[in-house]
Amino acid sequence: MVYRGKIQNGVVVFNGTSRLPEGTEVEIVPAAATDSPNKPRRGSLEAILPFAGMWADQAEEMDRSLAELRQMKAEELRRQLSQPDPQL
């Protein structure tokens, strides 16, 4: 999940009513850094390499997530195939 905010008096102040539990560890990345024109193409090796090994110790969670994504994609494909093409 992504929370957005601004630095005010050296402290991150979230937009809206977003709140995290006290003591939650966070990683702050300035938005300008993520919007760089040199940003790697989505899905490219350069884009995914920083995440390599991120779930290495969570194989069951990864398997569950991949199965869920496959099911969602299959349902989306079934929906698309069941709808008539308006251009025909």
Protein Blocks (a to p, Z undefined) as FASTA:
>chain_A
ZZddddeehiacdehjbdcdehiacddddfklmmpfklccehiaklmmmmgoklmmmmmm
mmmmmmmmmmmmmmmmmmmmmpccfkZZ
